[in-house]
Amino acid sequence: MIKINPKAMDYFDLSSDGFWKSFWAIAVMLPVFILSIIYGAQAEGRLPVATEVIFFFITLPLTAVVMYYFTRFMKIGTNYPSMIIASNWITAINYNILVVAGLIMNLLAPENKMSLIVIYLLSFYFGVYVVWFMYKTSLKISGFLAAGVLLFDILFSWSARVMLLKVLDPEIYNKMFAAANNLPS
């Protein structure tokens, strides 16, 4: 998938056993997640650790449940299992690449704007383009429809994070939204 190979789905175990094994992607991401918690603890604007930990562990299973109903609603659920398999493993690869790249950039050039640009470019490629391709390929849908599925996924993920923050840390939630409402004119 990372190489945008049209036959990328051939490399996944698309059996029902492969579906459940794909949730081991959480374990694949865990060491990098722990590193990000340790080395990012002093970062300004960092979410509370409890919020990050809960979001980390519920993201893949919650996304699988929501996407089950979403793909059924959109009448593209025929390939739902293969989409979840690909999505879980792509999430693990993307997460590990982006977090490690972010940690390295922060160590090498913590105040450099160029490192921020590099992270944004990597995030766009891995978080948008590769995921769009994964939806297009795994669900066997058009690029336009895959863009809609990607947009739904992004909005759902952001909404889940905001709701979790509202429940677990209302003070930070209120500060974030107060800052968002006081934008300079």
C-alpha positions, 0 to 999 in steps of 0.5 A: 500500500505504501508503494501505491501498488494496485495489487497490494491487497494480495499481500494481506491475509484476507481470511476471517483469521486475518481479520482478527489478527489485524488488530495486533497492529495495536501491539505493533504500534505500542513501543512507538506509542510508549516512546512518544509518551516518554519523549513528548511529555514536555511538549506544549499543547500535549493532550493528557496522557490518560486521554492519549492512552485511551484513544490509542487503545480504542481507535482501531476497534471503534473505527472497525465498528463505525466503519461496519455501519458506514460501509453498509449505509453507503452500500460498499460493505461487501469488502468491509473485512479486507478494508479493516485488515488493510486499514489496521496494518496501514494505520500501524505502519503510518503511525510508526513512521510518522511518530518516529520521524517526528521524534527524530525531527524534534531531536535534530532540529526542535525549533526548525520550521523546515522539520515541521514542513517535512512532518506535514508532507509525510503526514499528507502522503501517509495519512491522506494519500496512502489511506485514500489509496487503501480505501480505494483498493480494499473497498474496490470503489472509485477514487471519488468515493474513497475520498468521501470515505477518507473524509468520514474517517478523518472527521470521525477520528477527530470527533472521537478525540474531542468527545474523549477530551470533553469527558476526560479533561473538560478543562483542556477541552474548554481552553482549546475551544476558547482559543478557537473562538478567539481567533484574531481578525 
